[in-house]
Amino acid sequence: MANTLLIADGNEASRQLFKDALSEDGHHVIDVSDGTAALELIRSRHVDVLITDDTLPGIDGIELLERAHKLRPRLRAIIVTSHGTPDAVIGALDNQACDFLSKPVDLVELRDAVRAAVKRTESCEVEIISAKPDWIEIRVPCDLTVVDPIQNLLTGIEGDLPRETREEIGAAFREMLNNAIEHGGKGDPSRQVTVKYIRLRRAVLYSIVDPGEGFDMEKIEHAAVSNPSDDPLRHMSVREEKGIRPGGFGIMLTEQAIDELIFNERHNELIFIKYVADTHAGE
C-alpha cells in the first residue's frame, strides 16, 4: 500500500521537483502551496508524512506542524528550510520533526529522509532538555537511524559558519554519535544518548554521553586509532570477525577534523571543540 505524502511549499518549482521524485518511489503525493490548505487537508484525510517549508505563506511550516500534531499526533514530518535559523531548528525539535533539510535539497537525501520517516510508527520523539540557540541539549534513542536527522538539525543552526567548517563539525559529530549509539548503547532504542550543542563566541562545543560502561583506549582493537604502525588496517579484520559494520576510523577522523577531543575517565562521555571566528566581533 502506497504511503500518502503531503508537500507544502510556496515555491511551485520545488513542489513539482519533490513530487516527481517521490512519486517515482511509489508514494501517493499531494502538494499544496500554503499552510492553511495543508492544515485543512490534514484535518480531512490521512497523511503519513508531511514535507513542509518552514516559511510557508499563511501558516508557516513550524506552526503548521504544531497544529497538525494536535489533529494527528502520529504524523511524521520533514522540515525544509532556505535559512536554517535557530528558531527553525528549535521549532523542528520542539515539534518532533523526523528530519531537517536545507535548500537546495539533494533529492537522494530527500528520498532517504522520507524512507526513514515512513518506517517509523509515529512522530519522531527527541527528549528536549534545553532549547536555547546557544545551548541545545537533547536525549535521543540508541538507534542509528537518528544520526542523520540529528546531524541535519544541529548543522542547521550553524548557518553563519563557513561550509567547510560545518562539514568538519558534522563529520566529527556523526562519527562520535555513531560510536556512542553502537558501542555505548549497543543499538538498544530503549536506552538513550545525551547530546549537548553549546555555541560560544569563538568555539562550537559538543558533548556526547552514552549509557555504556566506557572503554579502555588501549584495548579497542576494532578502532583504527589502536592499529600498530606496521599494520595500519588491522582493525578492519577485527571488525569483520566481530560482525561490526565497516568503519572504525571515527576517533582518528574526529581528531583530524576538530581542534580538541577529550574523554572522561570511563570513556563514556566526550567533548569536542572546534574554534571559529568571533561572529559578534564589531557589534
C-alpha positions in Angstrom: 0.0 0.0 0.0 1.4 3.4 -1.0 2.2 5.9 1.6 0.5 9.3 1.4 2.9 12.2 1.4 1.8 15.9 1.7 4.2 18.5 0.3 3.5 22.1 1.5 5.8 24.6 -0.2 5.1 28.1 -1.6 7.6 27.5 -4.5 5.9 25.7 -7.3 9.1 24.5 -8.9 10.2 22.9 -5.6 6.9 21.2 -5.1 6.9 19.7 -8.6 10.6 18.6 -8.2 9.8 16.9 -4.9 6.5 15.4 -6.2 8.1 13.9 -9.3 11.0 12.3 -7.3 8.8 10.9 -4.6 6.1 9.7 -7.0 8.8 7.6 -8.8 9.4 5.9 -5.5 5.8 4.6 -5.4 4.3 7.2 -2.9 1.0 8.9 -3.3 2.0 12.6 -3.3 -0.3 15.6 -2.7 1.0 19.1 -2.9 -0.3 22.5 -1.7 1.1 26.0 -1.8 0.3 27.3 1.7 -0.1 26.3 5.3 -3.8 26.9 5.6 -4.5 24.5 2.7 -2.1 21.9 4.2 -3.8 22.1 7.6 -7.3 21.6 6.1 -6.1 18.6 4.1 -4.6 17.0 7.2 -7.8 17.7 9.1 -9.9 15.9 6.4 -7.8 12.9 5.4 -5.0 10.6 6.4 -1.4 11.7 5.7 1.6 9.6 6.5 4.4 12.1 6.1 4.3 15.9 5.9 7.1 17.7 4.0 6.9 21.4 4.7 8.9 24.5 4.0 9.4 26.5 7.3 8.5 29.8 5.6 5.1 28.9 4.1 2.5 31.6 3.3 -0.4 31.7 5.6 0.7 29.4 8.4 4.4 28.9 8.5 5.8 25.4 8.5 6.6 25.2 12.2 3.2 26.4 13.3 1.7 24.1 10.7 3.5 21.1 12.3 2.5 22.2 15.8 -1.2 22.5 14.8 -1.1 19.3 12.7 0.2 17.2 15.6 -2.8 18.3 17.7 -5.0 16.8 14.9 -2.8 13.8 14.1 -0.4 13.0 17.0 1.3 10.2 15.0 2.0 12.4 11.9 5.6 12.3 10.8 7.2 15.4 9.3 10.3 16.7 7.5 11.1 20.4 7.6 12.7 22.0 4.6 14.4 25.4 5.0 16.2 28.0 3.0 17.6 29.7 6.0 18.4 27.3 8.8 17.7 29.8 11.6 18.0 28.8 15.2 14.2 29.4 15.6 13.5 26.9 12.7 15.8 24.3 14.2 14.4 24.6 17.7 10.9 24.6 16.3 11.6 21.4 14.4 13.0 19.8 17.6 10.1 21.0 19.7 7.6 19.6 17.3 9.3 16.2 16.8 10.3 16.6 13.2 11.9 13.5 11.7 14.4 15.4 9.7 15.6 18.9 8.7 16.8 19.5 5.2 18.3 22.7 3.8 17.6 24.1 0.3 18.7 23.3 -2.3 17.6 19.9 -1.3 19.6 16.9 -2.6 16.9 14.5 -3.9 18.8 11.5 -2.6 18.7 13.0 0.9 15.0 13.7 0.5 14.3 10.2 -0.6 16.3 8.8 2.3 14.6 11.1 4.8 11.2 10.0 3.5 12.2 6.4 3.6 13.3 6.7 7.2 10.2 8.6 8.2 7.7 6.1 6.8 9.4 3.3 8.6 8.6 4.9 11.9 5.3 4.1 13.5 4.8 7.6 15.0 6.3 11.1 15.1 9.9 11.2 15.9 10.4 11.8 19.6 13.5 13.5 21.0 13.6 14.4 24.6 14.5 18.1 24.8 16.3 19.3 27.9 17.4 22.7 26.7 16.3 24.5 23.5 18.3 27.8 23.6 20.1 28.7 20.4 23.4 28.7 22.2 22.6 25.6 24.4 20.7 22.7 22.9 20.6 19.6 25.0 18.6 16.5 23.9 18.3 12.8 24.6 18.0 10.5 21.7 17.3 6.7 21.5 20.2 4.4 20.8 19.1 3.9 17.2 21.5 4.6 14.3 18.6 5.9 12.2 18.5 9.0 14.3 22.1 10.0 13.4 21.4 11.7 10.1 18.3 13.7 11.3 20.0 14.9 14.4 23.1 15.9 12.5 21.0 17.8 10.0 19.1 19.6 12.8 22.2 20.7 14.6 24.1 21.6 11.4 21.1 23.8 10.5 21.8 26.0 13.5 25.4 26.7 12.3 24.4 28.6 9.2 26.7 31.5 9.9 29.8 29.3 9.8 31.7 28.6 6.6 30.6 25.5 4.7 33.9 23.7 5.2 33.7 24.3 9.0 30.2 23.0 9.1 31.2 19.9 7.2 34.1 19.2 9.6 32.0 19.6 12.6 29.2 17.4 11.1 31.7 14.7 10.2 33.1 14.6 13.7 29.6 14.6 15.3 28.4 11.8 13.0 31.3 9.5 13.9 31.1 10.1 17.6 27.3 9.7 17.8 27.5 6.5 15.8 30.1 5.2 18.2 28.0 6.2 21.3 24.9 4.5 19.9 26.5 1.4 18.5 29.1 0.6 21.2 27.9 2.5 24.3 24.2 1.9 23.8 24.5 -1.4 22.0 22.0 -0.2 19.4 19.2 -0.6 22.0 16.5 2.0 21.3 15.2 1.7 24.9 18.5 3.3 26.0 19.5 7.0 25.4 22.4 9.1 24.4 22.6 12.7 25.7 23.8 15.3 23.2 24.8 18.9 24.0 25.5 21.6 21.5 27.0 24.7 23.0 27.8 27.8 20.9 30.5 30.1 22.4 31.7 33.3 20.8 34.8 31.7 19.4 34.0 28.0 19.5 31.4 25.3 18.9 31.4 22.6 21.6 29.7 19.2 21.5 29.2 16.8 24.4 28.0 13.2 23.9 27.3 10.9 26.8 26.4 7.3 26.2 24.8 4.8 28.7 27.7 2.3 28.3 30.4 1.2 30.7 33.1 3.0 28.7 36.2 1.5 27.2 40.0 1.3 27.5 41.6 3.4 24.7 44.5 0.9 24.6 42.2 -2.1 24.1 39.8 -1.0 21.4 41.1 -3.3 18.7 38.1 -2.6 16.4 39.2 1.1 16.1 41.9 2.4 13.7 43.4 4.5 16.4 44.7 1.3 18.0 46.4 -0.1 14.9 50.1 -0.9 15.2 52.3 1.2 12.9 53.3 -1.9 10.9 49.6 -2.9 10.3 47.5 0.2 9.7 44.4 -1.7 8.7 44.4 -4.4 11.4 41.1 -3.1 12.9 39.2 -4.0 9.7 39.8 -7.7 10.1 38.9 -7.4 13.8 35.6 -5.7 12.9 34.8 -8.4 10.4 35.5 -11.1 12.9 33.2 -9.5 15.4 30.4 -8.7 12.9 30.7 -5.0 13.3 29.8 -2.6 10.5 32.8 -1.4 8.3 34.5 1.7 9.7 36.4 2.2 12.8 38.0 5.4 11.8 35.8 7.6 14.0 38.3 8.8 16.6 41.1 9.2 14.1 38.9 11.3 11.7 37.4 13.3 14.5 40.9 14.2 15.8 41.8 15.5 12.3 38.6 17.5 11.8 38.3 19.3 15.1 40.6 21.2 17.5 40.2 19.4 20.8 38.8 16.0 21.8 38.7 14.8 25.4 37.0 11.8 27.1 36.1 11.3 30.7 37.9 8.6 32.7 35.4 5.9 31.9 35.3 6.9 28.2 31.6 7.0 28.0 31.5 10.8 27.7 33.4 13.0 25.3 33.7 16.7 24.5 35.0 18.0 21.2 35.6 21.6 20.3 36.0 23.5 17.0 37.4 27.0 17.2 35.6 29.6 14.9 35.8 33.3 14.2 34.0 35.6 16.6 30.7 36.2 14.8 29.9 39.0 17.3 33.1 41.0 16.5 32.4 44.6 15.7 28.9 44.7 17.3 
